[in-house]
Amino acid sequence: MDFGKMVKPELASLIPVLYLIGMALRASRLANKWIPLLLGGAGILLAAAYLLAFAPELTFLQAAVSGVTQGVLAAGAAVYADQLVKQSGRAS
């Protein structure tokens, strides 16, 4: 499966944004177990907001469903990227 075909190109920019939000959350006193959940929520809100604002061909329901899907995928990619960075540091 090609991840590039699953995430809309215009929403791929959410991945580094969510990664940075995750780094900020990790630096806070928030327990690590809540970070993926918060990133998922932030990804959904940001993706849905983008689609509602810039995809006039979509109905509200289509934008909401697509926002959930795209937001979860972007958050998953951000968490995965964080884990790759952590694991690459441990491998040496």
C-alpha positions in Angstrom: 0.0 0.0 0.0 1.3 3.4 -0.9 1.0 5.8 2.0 1.4 8.7 -0.4 -1.8 7.8 -2.0 -3.7 7.5 1.3 -2.9 10.9 2.7 -3.9 13.8 0.5 -0.8 15.7 -0.6 -2.1 19.0 0.8 -2.6 17.4 4.2 0.8 15.7 4.3 2.1 18.9 5.9 0.1 18.0 9.0 2.7 15.2 9.8 5.6 17.5 10.7 3.2 19.9 12.5 1.8 17.1 14.6 5.3 15.8 15.2 6.3 19.2 16.6 3.1 19.3 18.7 4.0 15.9 20.0 7.5 17.1 21.0 6.0 20.1 22.8 3.6 17.8 24.7 6.4 15.4 25.6 8.4 18.3 27.1 5.3 19.2 29.2 4.3 17.4 32.4 1.7 15.4 30.4 1.9 11.6 30.7 3.3 10.1 27.5 0.3 7.7 27.2 -2.0 10.7 26.4 0.2 12.1 23.6 -1.0 9.8 20.7 -4.7 10.5 21.7 -4.2 14.2 21.7 -2.3 14.1 18.4 -5.1 12.2 16.9 -7.6 14.7 18.1 -5.5 17.6 16.8 -5.0 15.9 13.5 -8.7 15.3 13.1 -9.5 18.9 13.9 -6.8 20.4 11.7 -7.6 18.1 8.7 -11.4 18.7 9.0 -10.9 22.5 9.3 -8.7 22.5 6.2 -11.1 20.5 4.2 -14.1 22.6 5.3 -12.2 25.8 4.3 -10.5 24.7 1.1 -12.5 21.9 -0.4 -15.8 23.5 -1.4 -16.8 20.5 -3.6 -17.2 18.4 -0.4 -20.3 18.4 1.6 -20.0 18.9 5.4 -20.4 15.2 6.0 -17.8 14.3 3.4 -15.3 16.8 4.8 -15.9 15.5 8.3 -15.4 11.9 7.4 -12.4 12.7 5.3 -11.0 14.9 8.1 -11.2 12.0 10.6 -9.5 9.6 8.2 -6.8 12.1 7.1 -6.2 13.3 10.7 -5.8 9.8 12.1 -3.4 8.9 9.3 -1.3 12.0 9.8 -1.2 11.5 13.6 -0.2 7.9 13.1 2.6 9.0 10.7 3.8 11.6 13.3 3.8 9.0 16.1 5.6 6.5 13.8 8.2 9.1 12.9 8.8 9.8 16.6 9.3 6.1 17.3 11.7 5.8 14.3 13.8 8.7 15.8 13.8 7.1 19.2 14.6 3.6 18.0 17.4 4.8 15.7 19.1 6.4 18.8 18.9 3.2 20.7 20.3 1.0 17.9 23.9 2.3 18.2 
